[in-house]
Amino acid sequence: MISRQALVVGLHRGRAELRQTVRTPREYLGHLGNPGMFLFAASLQTGNIPGSPVASSQLVVAGGVASLLLLVAMVWLPQQLATEREDGTLLRLRGTPGGMFAYLVGKTLMVVTIAVLSTVVLLLGGVAVAGSGFPQSFGQWCTLLWVVTLGLIALALIGAAVGAVLPNPRQALGWVMIPMIGLLFISGIFYPVTSMPQWLQIVAQVFPLKWIAQGVRSALLPDSAVVAETGEAWQHWETFGVLGAWIVLGLLLAPRLLLTSSRRESGSRLTARRELVGQRSY
């Protein structure tokens, strides 16, 4: 049974990591650079969404919200897990009562905070750059909340599973970024998904990013933009179903892979890695 003390320790751990991030310019500037990238892409857009009076720049801002969740949960988080597995952090926590739970609580706090702050920066910037804004009704706010929540849970669980199997942090970026870039281009982030070949639309519908982006667009864009969506509908039930399926898959994979990964670690393996790093430095 998970103790209250482990939960408190996890929250303290997460706050300490957030303070460290704030004090490290390279860290927080890297996170701020992500919404800046999508604002720049939005500023380059001209014209409207085909068949709609809504500016294409607003589509990019809405898609950027979904992409920020992807970047923090599927790129940043796996790198963190691979790094802290290699430097012995997970090995030390494995021998501490409630240590792994506290670790996951801390990482959850980090992921949620980074995702929320990045999203707020993007939406505020979208007002100036693309003329977009925040949801205009209570229903749209509710839609944004449940889509972002389910999407972040699904992506974080898969990201944790990926981080558990990555060989090392040096290879993490290469292993993760290539498929992520592909998903960004087929999920309707920069242009309507219906403008792509039919077979690519089918591929995109298998993965959560397309559905997160579509759900966010339904919360941020007027109903006239729905003409560029699959089936000319926001498909909220389909979005809920796909994200729910990915959450179930993540719950089945992530805990097992993290446990297996931590069990493979030992003091001798950690020492061997450090000696190898030392030899390479000469």
C-alpha positions in Angstrom: 0.0 0.0 0.0 1.3 3.4 -0.9 1.9 5.6 2.1 1.0 9.3 2.5 4.6 10.0 3.3 5.7 8.7 -0.2 3.2 11.0 -1.8 4.5 14.0 0.2 8.1 13.1 -0.7 7.1 12.9 -4.3 5.5 16.3 -4.3 8.6 17.8 -2.6 10.8 16.1 -5.1 8.7 17.5 -8.0 8.9 21.0 -6.5 12.7 20.7 -6.1 13.1 19.7 -9.7 10.9 22.7 -10.8 13.0 25.1 -8.8 16.1 23.6 -10.4 14.6 24.1 -13.8 13.7 27.7 -13.1 17.3 28.4 -12.0 18.8 26.8 -15.1 18.4 29.1 -18.1 19.1 26.3 -20.6 16.3 24.3 -19.2 13.5 26.9 -19.1 14.6 28.5 -22.3 14.4 25.1 -24.0 10.8 24.7 -22.7 9.8 28.2 -23.8 11.3 27.6 -27.2 8.7 25.0 -28.0 5.7 27.4 -27.9 7.9 29.9 -29.7 8.4 27.5 -32.5 4.7 27.0 -33.1 4.1 30.8 -32.8 6.7 31.3 -35.5 5.1 28.7 -37.7 1.7 30.3 -37.2 3.1 33.7 -38.2 4.2 32.3 -41.5 0.7 31.1 -42.4 -1.4 32.9 -44.9 -5.0 32.5 -46.0 -7.8 30.5 -44.4 -8.6 26.9 -43.7 -10.0 25.5 -46.9 -13.8 26.0 -46.9 -13.8 28.1 -43.8 -13.3 31.7 -42.9 -11.0 30.7 -40.0 -7.3 31.7 -40.5 -4.8 28.9 -41.0 -2.6 30.4 -38.3 -5.3 29.6 -35.7 -5.2 25.9 -36.8 -1.4 25.9 -36.2 -1.8 27.4 -32.7 -4.4 24.8 -31.8 -2.3 22.0 -33.2 0.7 23.4 -31.3 -1.1 22.8 -27.9 -1.4 19.1 -28.7 2.2 19.1 -29.9 3.5 20.6 -26.7 1.9 17.7 -24.8 3.7 15.3 -27.2 7.1 17.0 -26.7 7.0 17.0 -22.9 5.6 13.5 -22.5 7.2 11.7 -25.4 10.5 13.5 -25.8 11.5 15.2 -22.5 10.1 12.5 -20.1 11.8 9.5 -21.8 15.1 11.3 -21.9 14.8 12.1 -18.2 14.0 8.4 -17.3 16.9 7.1 -19.4 19.3 9.6 -17.8 18.3 8.9 -14.3 18.4 5.1 -14.9 21.9 5.4 -16.2 23.2 7.7 -13.4 21.9 5.4 -10.6 19.0 7.5 -9.5 16.5 4.7 -10.1 18.8 2.1 -8.4 19.0 4.2 -5.3 15.2 4.7 -5.2 14.5 1.0 -5.7 16.0 0.4 -2.2 14.0 3.1 -0.6 10.5 2.3 0.8 8.0 4.1 -1.5 10.9 5.5 -3.5 9.6 4.6 -7.0 6.2 5.9 -6.2 7.6 9.2 -5.0 9.8 9.4 -8.1 6.7 9.0 -10.4 4.8 11.6 -8.4 7.6 14.0 -8.8 7.9 13.4 -12.6 4.1 13.7 -12.9 4.2 17.1 -11.3 7.0 18.2 -13.6 5.2 17.0 -16.8 1.9 18.6 -15.8 3.5 21.9 -14.9 5.7 22.1 -18.0 2.7 21.2 -20.2 0.3 23.7 -18.6 2.7 26.6 -18.6 3.8 26.0 -22.2 0.2 25.8 -23.3 -0.6 29.1 -21.5 2.4 30.8 -23.2 1.3 29.5 -26.6 -2.3 30.6 -26.2 -1.3 34.1 -25.0 1.1 34.4 -27.9 -1.6 33.1 -30.2 -3.7 36.2 -29.4 -1.0 38.5 -30.7 0.3 36.4 -33.5 -2.7 34.6 -35.0 -5.7 36.4 -33.5 -6.7 33.2 -31.8 -7.5 33.0 -28.1 -8.9 31.0 -25.3 -12.2 28.9 -25.4 -15.2 31.2 -25.7 -17.8 29.2 -23.7 -18.0 27.0 -20.7 -18.5 23.9 -22.9 -15.4 24.7 -24.9 -13.4 25.1 -21.6 -14.7 21.7 -20.5 -13.7 20.1 -23.8 -10.2 21.6 -23.6 -9.8 20.3 -20.1 -10.8 16.7 -20.7 -9.0 16.5 -24.0 -5.7 17.8 -22.6 -6.0 15.7 -19.4 -6.7 12.4 -21.2 -4.1 13.3 -23.9 -1.4 14.1 -21.4 -2.1 10.9 -19.4 -2.0 8.7 -22.5 1.2 10.3 -23.8 3.0 10.3 -20.5 2.2 6.6 -19.9 3.6 5.7 -23.4 6.5 8.1 -22.8 7.3 6.4 -19.5 7.2 3.0 -21.3 9.5 4.3 -24.0 11.9 5.8 -21.5 12.1 2.4 -19.7 13.4 0.6 -22.8 15.6 3.3 -24.3 19.3 2.1 -24.2 20.7 5.4 -22.9 20.0 9.1 -22.9 22.5 9.8 -25.7 20.3 7.7 -28.0 17.0 8.8 -26.6 16.6 11.9 -28.8 17.4 10.0 -32.0 15.1 7.1 -31.2 12.2 9.3 -30.2 12.4 12.4 -32.5 12.2 10.8 -35.9 8.8 9.1 -35.3 7.6 12.2 -33.4 8.4 14.5 -36.4 6.4 12.0 -38.6 3.4 12.2 -36.3 3.5 16.0 -36.3 3.2 16.1 -40.1 0.4 13.6 -40.5 -1.8 14.6 -37.5 -3.1 17.9 -38.9 -0.8 20.2 -36.9 0.3 22.5 -39.7 -2.4 21.9 -42.3 -5.8 20.1 -42.3 -5.6 16.3 -42.0 -8.1 15.9 -44.7 -5.6 17.4 -47.2 -3.4 14.3 -46.9 -3.8 11.1 -48.9 -6.4 8.7 -47.5 -3.9 6.1 -46.4 -2.0 8.7 -44.3 -5.2 9.8 -42.7 -5.9 6.2 -41.6 -2.4 5.9 -40.2 -2.8 9.2 -38.2 -6.1 8.0 -36.7 -4.3 5.1 -35.0 -2.2 7.5 -32.8 -3.4 9.9 -30.1 -1.8 13.1 -31.4 -4.4 13.4 -34.3 -7.3 13.1 -31.8 -5.7 15.4 -29.2 -5.2 18.1 -31.9 -8.7 17.7 -33.2 -10.2 17.9 -29.7 -8.2 21.1 -29.0 -9.3 22.6 -32.3 -12.9 21.9 -31.3 -12.3 23.9 -28.1 -10.4 26.8 -29.6 -11.8 27.3 -33.1 -15.3 28.3 -34.2 -17.6 25.6 -35.6 -17.1 26.9 -39.1 -13.6 25.2 -39.0 -15.2 21.7 -38.7 -15.4 21.5 -42.5 -11.6 20.6 -42.6 -12.0 17.7 -40.1 -12.5 14.0 -40.8 -16.2 13.5 -41.6 -16.7 17.2 -41.1 -17.3 16.6 -37.4 -15.4 17.1 -34.2 -15.8 13.4 -33.3 -15.6 13.9 -29.5 -16.7 10.3 -28.8 -14.1 8.9 -31.1 -11.5 11.1 -29.5 -12.5 9.9 -26.0 -12.4 6.2 -27.2 -9.0 6.4 -28.9 -7.4 8.3 -26.0 -9.0 5.9 -23.5 -7.6 2.9 -25.4 -4.1 4.4 -25.4 -4.4 5.0 -21.6 -5.3 1.4 -21.1 -2.3 0.3 -23.2 0.0 2.6 -21.3 -1.2 1.3 -18.0 -0.5 -2.3 -19.1 3.0 -1.4 -20.5 4.5 1.4 -18.4 4.5 -0.1 -14.9 5.8 -3.5 -16.1 8.6 -2.0 -18.2 9.6 0.4 -15.5 9.8 -2.4 -13.0 11.7 -4.6 -15.3 14.1 -1.8 -16.1 14.8 -1.1 -12.4 15.3 -4.7 -11.7 18.0 -5.0 -14.4 20.0 -2.3 -12.7 22.7 -3.2 -10.2 25.7 -1.6 -8.6 28.1 -3.5 -10.8 26.3 -2.3 -14.0 26.4 1.3 -12.8 30.1 1.0 -12.0 30.8 -0.5 -15.4 29.0 2.3 -17.2 30.9 5.0 -15.2 34.2 3.3 -16.0 33.3 3.2 -19.7 32.5 6.9 -19.6 35.8 7.6 -17.9 37.7 5.7 -20.6 36.0 7.6 -23.3 36.9 10.9 -21.7 40.6 10.2 -22.1 
